[in-house]
Amino acid sequence: MRGTPRRARSRALRVAASVAALTLLPLAASSPTRAAPSRSELEAAKARLLEIEADFEIVSERYNEVHADLDRIQQEMAAKELVVRSIQTRMRVKETAAVGLATELYKSGGSGVGIDSLLSAETLSELETRIEYLKSSNDAQVQVFERLAVDRLELDHQIADLETAKGEALRTETKLADLRSTIDLKVHEQEDEIAALNQAIQRAEARRQAAVEAAAASSRPSLAYSEPANPAPAPNAQAQAAVDAGLSQVGKPYQWAAAGPDSYDCSGLTMWSWAHAGVSLPHSSSQQYAATPRVSQSDLQPGDLLFFGSPIHHVGMYIGNGQMVEAPYTGAYVRVTAAFRSDFVGAGRPGV
């Protein structure tokens, strides 16, 4: 339950621990024995962000999957409603025919020809003709009512299926509401710690960059890590369109369950990017993994999707030169970053 004393104390302790550990970074940077914080200190902070991201995105991805289930159910409901209306229209036509047939039967005294007409036949041939007409008329009557009965059974079946789908939709909406509450609570609990980690990492990386510049000015070798600055050309126009679309969104905020154009979660960004290349992907990293053929790490091309976590809960798009574009986590923005990390599980190639 939100705001309980125990949970609030636990949250405060986590944030305090993160801040306490990371406030050492500026001190380390000013130490005469080190020009910048150690790589291990930065990696520890980044690892904690990955831990928070995993905890959050597993629930967020579940929300996306349940939301996709709801969309599917609603589409099935719409299709069944069309079928029900079609059957009802067809039944109205047949009911009109049945009423007309009943009227004719009444006028003819209960048969399509009438007994008087049979008795008044003057020849055997004429009698046979009138009997055959009576038989075909009776068959037509039976056929009209039988088809009407079949339609009634089908209508009842379709209506029962529609009611079942409505119940499933209601249960799915309840699941979504529960997941939404869980996610909102996680955002509330984690936002302070994420902010503290990000601020400390930014300060440390700024000091590291200053150290790099100072080392370059004095011609001393630098131990700073530097990523490739530019994406590579994609292998085809379709993949290039996806890469260009993803890169065009750099700087926009992460928002769980969002798929553009103003904000994104991880699978929302890759879905939106590949949609600009004419390829439809589900709004779920695990479902995108299932929907794309596997690609080995040695065969990666710009536009390929990179999947992370067990269970899979994060996806980015490879842009070449060891980089990917991704929507990382709450409080961050769409960015270009190193393509691989410790929880990498595989890659997929859309559009194949």
N, C-alpha and C positions, 0 to 999 in steps of 0.2 A: 504494500500500500504506500502511495506516495507520501513522503514527508514524515515517515515514522522516525523516532529518535535513533533507533539502531542503524537504519539505512543512512540517515543523515550523517551520523558519526562515522560510518564506514566510508562514505563518500568523502567527507572532510579529511579523513586520514589518508586516503589515496591521493587526493589532490595535494595535501601537505607533503607527502612523501615524494611526489613527482617534483614539486617545486623545490623542496629541500635538496634533492639530488641534482637538479639542473641549475640551481643557483651557484653551484661550484664551477660551472663552465666558465663564466666570465673571470672568476678568480684564476682559473687555470690558464686562461688566455693571457692574463697579465703577469703570470709567473715568469721570472727571468730565465727559467730553465726550459720553458716551452713557449713557442710563438703562437700556438693555437690550441684549443681543446683537443683532446685525443679523439681519434676516430671511434674508439670503443664507447666513449661517453655519448657521442652523437648517435651511434648505432643503438645504444640502450634506449635512448629517448624514442628513436624511430620504431624500435621493436615494441615499445609500449603503445605507440600509436597504432601499430598493426594489430596488437591484441585488442585494443578498443574497437578498431574497425571490424575485426572478425566477429566480435560479440554483437556489434550493432548490425552488420550487414547480413548475418545469418537470418535475423528476424526480418530485416527489410526485404531480403530476397524472398522469404516465405510470404510476405505481404504481396509482393509482385505476382507470385505464383497463384495465390488464392484469388487475387484480383483478375488474373487471366482466366481462372476457372469460372468466376462470376460472369465475365464477358462471354465465355463459351455457352454457359447456361442461358444467358439472356438471348443470345443468337438462336439457340435451339428453341427457346420459348417463342421467339418471333416467327420462326419457321413453322412451328406447330400451330400457332394462331392463324397463319395463312392457310394451312391445311384444313383447319376447323372451318374457316370461313368458306373455303372452296367446297367442302362437303355440304355445308348448310345451304349454299347456293344450289348445288346439284340436287339436293333433297327437295328444295322448293319447286324446282322444275318437275321432278318426278311426282311430287304431291299434287301439283296442278294436273298432271296427266292422269293420276289416279282418280282425282275428283271428276275429271271429264269422262273417264271410263265408267265410273260408278253412275254418272248421270245417264250415259248411253244405255247401260244395263237396265236402269230403272225404266227408261222410255221403251225399251224393247221387251219389257216384261221379265227381265232376269237373265236374258241371254243376248248374245250379239246378233242372232238371227230371229229368234222367236219361234215358239212351237207352231204357231199358226202358219208361219212361212214354210215350215217343213211339210205340214199336212196339205198345203195347197200346191205342192209340187205336182206337175202334170205328167212328168216322165221320170224314169229311173235315173237318167243322166242328170236331170235338174236337181233331183233329190240328193244325189251324191255330191254335186257341186255345193249345195247349201250346207250339207253336213260337214264338208271339208272347210268351208268358210267358218262354220261354228267352232270347229276344232281349233283353227288358227286364231280365232278371236279369243278363245279361252286360254290358249297358250300365251297370247299377248297380255292378257289380264294377269296371269300367274307371274309372268316375267316382270311386269311393272311392280307388283307388290313384293316379289322376291328381291329385286334390286333395291327397293326402298328399305327393306329390312337389313340388307347387307350394309347399306350406307349408315343406317342407324347404329349398327354394331361398330362400324369403323369410327363413327363420330364419338360414341361412348369411349372407345379405346383411346382416341386422340385427346379427348378431354381429360381422361384419367392421367395420361402421360403429362399433359400440361399442368395439372394440379401437382403431380409429383415434382416436376421441374420448378414450380413456384415454391414448393416447400424447400427444395434444395437451394434455391436462390436465397431464400430467407435465412437458412442456416449459414450459407456462405457469407452473407452480409454481416451476420453476427460475428463470424470468425474475423472478418476484416475490421470490425469495430474493436474487437479484443486486441488484435495485432496493432492497430493504430494507437490504442492506449499504451501498449507495451513499448512501442517505439517512442512515443512522446515522453514516456517516463525515462527511457534510456537517454534521450537527447537532454532532458533536464538534469539527469544525474552526471552525464559525462562532459557536458559543455565546458565546465570550469577547468577540468583536468586537460581536455583537448587544447583549450586556449593557453593554459600554462605550458604545456609541452611545446606547442607551436611557437610561442613567444621565445621560449628558451632556445629552441633549435634555431630560430631565426637570428637571435643574438649571437649564438655560437658560430653559425655559418657566416654572419657578417664579420665577426672577428677573424675567422679563418681566412676569408677573402682578403681582409686587410693584411693579414700575415703573408698571403700569397703575393700581393702587390708589393709589400715591403721586401720580400725575398727576391722578387724579380728586379726591383730597383737596385738591390745590392749584389745582383748576379749570384745569389745563393740558391741552391737547388730547393725546390718546393715539394713537400709531401702531400700537398692538397689534392683531393680527388676532383677530376674534371670530366664531365660527360660530353659526348659529341653534341655539337650545337645545331646540326641541321638534319632534317629527315632525308631519307633516300627516295629516289623515284620509285613509284609503284610499278608492278609488272604489267599492268593493263589499265585501261581507262576507268573501268568499274572500281577497281581497288583504289585508284588515285582519287576518284570522286569521294570515296568513303574517308580516306585519309585527310583530304582537303576539308571535308565537312567537319571532322573531328577537331582538327587544328583550329578551325574558325571559331570554335567555342571555348578556347582557352581563356581562362579568366572568369568564366561564369560560375556561379556558386553551386556547390553540391546541395541537393535536396532529395531526401529519400522519396522513392516512388515517382520521381519526376523524370520526364523524357523530353524536355525541351519545350519551347526554344529558349526559355529564360533560365532554367536550372535543370540539373540532371543528377541521377544516381548513376552507378557504374554501368549497369546494363542498359539504362535509359540512353546514355551517351552512345554506346556502340550500336544500339538499335537505331537511334536517330541518324547516326553517321552512315550506316549501311543502307538505310532507307533512301538516302540521297543518291545511292548508287543503284537503286531499283531492287534491293534485296530486303525481304521481310524477315525480321528476327523476333523471337519472343522477348518479352520484357523480364528476363530472368537470366542470371549468369549461368546457372546450372542447366537451364533449358537451352541456352545458346550453345553450351558445350555439347549437349546431346544432338543439337540440330546441325552441327558443322563437322565435316570430316577432319580427322586428326592430322596434324602436321608436325614433323619432328623439329626440334629446336634448331638443328643445323640447316633446315630448309625454309626457315621463316622468310616471309616477304612482307613488305608494307601492306597494311590492311588486314593481316591475320589477327585473330583474337587470342589474347593470352589470359589463361584462367588460373585462379589462385584459391588456396584454402581447401580444407577437408572438414566438412563438406564444402564444395565449391560455393564461394560467396562473393567473389570479386572478379571483374573482367576489365581488361584494358585493350587498346588497339595498338599493335606494333606499327611503328612508322619508319623502321630502319635505323641503322647506326646504333643499335643497342638501346633504343628509346621506345617509349610508348606514350600515348596520350590517354589519360584516365580522369574519371571523376572520383576522387579518393575517399572522402569521409566528411561527416558533418563538421562544419566550421572551415572547410577548405574549399578550393576552387579547382575547376578543370585545369589540368596542368600537363606538361611534358616532363617525364621523369625516366629514370633507369628502368629498362624493360623487365628485369628479372629480380626476384627476391626469393627468400628461402622457402616460401609456401607455394611456389610455382608448380602446377600439376599438369599442364599441357596447353596445346595451342590448337585452334581450329581455323578453317578457311571458309568464309561465307562465299556464296555465289558459285560454288563448284557443282 
